[in-house]
């Protein structure tokens, strides 16, 4: 297979270009960070031509091990296919100390790896068998040594979803004395900026005036997003369906309200969504979203 064909096969095994957040080259490895690690098909990945083994890297990362001569071409083609500009690790080839990565050697690749290890380590290795898998793993880990404790220090890639309910698209027009003069575009800009600064790799903002659309968006977040910040608007006080959707997906959730709802009409004192939330933030204007995003980042360990 050509480098491009191998890169394409690897891409298919990790959920396609839409699932790739970042990729980089480090010595013998193609490092890939994905949005949804559940989309990685490790069995198929092991069978891709040229793959010597795989290693888990953090919560959302996988490392695909190739020979030192083959990996650069594959990395270049993978970057072209994904459109994600990859980086070459400045530590590549610099020996520090033994890697803490746990490496899985692909079935059927052990013998070929030994041959490469012979040349790379300038020593003779016995033909691989089921009995010397541990020795091969050690050879492979020596070959892919990394920065000191980097796998433990690396923060997980987290994605945030912000949902706004009915009439929040009318910010700046709707009762500015209560909701402020900033418009919805300003709210979106704030959320994106706050999420990036808090360490999230992605922040999707969604708004709808329709209850069913909000329920659909919450359900679609399952397995994709790690945290949810939600202002259901008027549905806060009426929607059991939105509550049930949030409880169903089990994603950490924070409730936000721009106004100080606890000082408003009696019917606004009821919040169904609150039963599924870590906390509720009210009365801070759109800055309440920044507070919620920072609190969510802390909760997720960012």
N, C-alpha and C positions, 0 to 999 in steps of 0.2 A: 504494500500500500504506500502511496505517496504521503508526504507530510500533511498535505491538505486533507486527504481522505482520512488519515488517522485523527487529525484535529476535529474533523466533522463528526467522526464516530464518537469521540470523547464528548463533544458538545451535546450530542443526542443523549448520552448516558447521564448527563448532569441537568437535564431538564430544558435544554435549548438556550438560545441567546437571551431570551427574556428573563431567565432565571439567574444569569451570571451578573454578579455585582462587581467583581474585580478578579484579575488574574495577574500572576507574576511568574518570573523564572528564577529558580534557585538551584544551581548546580545540576542535579539530575532530575529535577522535579518541575512539573507544571502545577503551580498553586492556583486553586480556584476557590473563590468565595461566592456562595450562592444565596439567594433570598430565601428559598425553601429547600432545606436539606432533605426533606422527605421525597423530593423529586429525583434524587440521585439513585441510579440503578447500579449498585456496586457489582452485582453479578455480571451484568453486561460489560461494565467497565473493565473488569478483569480479563475479559475475552477479546478486548480490542488489540489488534496487531501492534506489537511493540511495547505494550504496557507490561512492566516488570513487577509492579506492585502498587498498592495504594496506602495512604496514611490519612487518618482523620486529623483535622487541624481546627481546634476550637469547636464551637457549636455549628457554624455554618461553612466550614472549610473542608476541602478535600485536596490531597496532594497526589498527583498521578506521576509515578516514577518511570522514567525512561532511561536509556543509556545516555552518558554525558555528551556523546556526539550527536545523538538524534534529537534531544529535547529542544534545542534552540529553534530548529526549523519548525517543529510542531508548535512551539510557543508562538512564533511569528504568525503562523497560519491561524491559530486559535484566536489571536488578537484581531486578525482581519475579519474572521467569520463573526465574531461577537460584536465588533465595533467598540470594544472596551480596550482602551489603550493600556497595555500591560507594562509592568516595570521589571527591570532586572535587579534582583536583590544585590545590594552592594557587598553583602557578606558572602556571596556565592564563591565557593572555592576556598574560603578562609576557614581554617580549622580552629575551633575554639574548644569545645568539650563534647562529650557524648550527647547525642540528641535524646530528648525525652519522648519522641514520637513513637507510637506503637505502629509498626509496619506490618501490613498484610501482603505476603508475597503471592502473586497470582499463580494459581495452579497451572502447571505446564511451563512456567517461565523460570523455574529454579535453575535448570541446567544452563539456560542462556545467560542468566545473571552470573553464575559462577564463571563462565567464560569471560564476561566483561570484567568481573572482579579480578581475574587473573592479570589482565592487562593494566587495570587501574591501580591495583595495589601492588603490582609487580611480584606476585607470589602465586604459587600453585594451589588451587583448591580442588578438592575431590569432587567427583560427579555427585550432583545432588540426589538425595533420596528423601523419603518421608522421615528418616531418622535424623537427618542433619538440617532440618528446617530452621531450628533455633540458631545454628551457626550462620546460615544464610541471612537470617533476620539481622543478626549482629553485624554482618558484613554490610548489609544494605543500610542499616542505621548509621554505621561509621561513614558511609558514602554520602549521607544526606544530613550531616551535622548542621546544627543551626545555632542561632544566637542563644546566649545564656537564658534558659528558662523562658524563651519566647512563647511556646505554646500555652504556658500557664498565664503569662502576662497579657497575651493578646485579648482584647475585649471582643465579646461576641458581636456579630453583625445583627442589629435589631432594626425592625421596621415598624413604623408608627402609622396608625390610621386615625384621622380626625373626622368625625361625622357631625354635621350640623343639620338641624331639622327645619321646619317650616318658618318662613319669613326672615330667616337670618341672612338670606341673600339681599335683603332690603336694608341692611345696616347703613347708617348715614342718612337714611330717609325716614325710617320708621322710628318715631318717638325718640329723637336725639337726646332729650332730657333724661331718658331712662337708659338708652343703649349707646349713647355717645355719638360723635360725629364721624368717627372712622368708618369707612365703607368696607364691604366684604373683601375687596381686593387687598386692603390693608391687613385684614385678619389672615388671609391666606399667606401674605408675605411674612407676617409675624410667626405663623406656625412653621413655615419652611425654615426660617432663620433659626428659630428656637430649637427645632428638632435637630438641625445640623450642628448647632453649638453644643447640644446635649449629647451628641454622639450617635444619633440614629443615622443609618445609611440611607434611609428613604422615609419620606412623609407624604402620604396620600391624603388629600382633603376632599371630602365628598359632602354635597348638600342636596337635599331634596325636600320638596313640600309634600311628598307622598309617603305615607306610613309603610306601605308594602315595599317601596324602593329602598327605604332605610333598612328594613328587615332583610331584604336580599343582600344589601351591601355588608351587613353584619355577618350573615351566613357565609358570604364569599371570603370573608377575612380569615376563616378557619384554616390553620396551617400555613398562612401567608404572613400575617402580621403578629407582632409580639406584644403590642400594647394598643389600647383604644382610648381616645379622649372623645367624649361625646356630649353634645348639647342638643337634646332632642326637641328643644323649643317647647311649643304647646303640648307635644306628645309626651313630655315629661309627666304630665298630670293625668294622662288618659290611656297610655298605651301599655297594656300587658304584653302585647305581641313583641314590642321592642325589648322589654325586660326579658322575656323568654328567649329571644334570639341571643342576647348577650350571655345569659346563663348557659345556653346550649354550647356556645363555642369555647367558653372558659378562658377567654383572654383577659388579662388584668385591665380594668377599666376605671377611668376617673370621670366624674360628672362635672360639667362646667356650666355656669350661667353668668351672663354678662351683668345682669342687674342683681340687686339684692332681693331675691325672690321671697326670702323669709319675712320681708317687711311689706310685701304686696298683698294682693287679694287672697281671701281665704282659700279659694280653689287652687291657688298656686302653692299651697303648703303641702300638697300631696305630691310625692315623687315616686313613681313606680320603679324607675331605673335605679334609684339609689340602693335598692336591695342587692344589686349586682356590682356595686362600685366600691373601690378602695377608699375613696373620699369624695367630698363635694366641695367645689370652689365657687363662691358666688360674690357678686358685687365689686369685682375688680376691673370691670370693663373687658376689653379684649386682652388685656394683660393677664387675665385669669388663665388664658390658654397657655401662656408662657410658663406660669407657675405649675399648671397641670403637667405640661410636657417635661419640665425639670423633675417634678416629683415622680413621674413615670420612669424617667431615665434612672433615677436613684433606685426605684423599686426593682428595675431590671438589671441593676449592677453596672450601669454605664459610667 
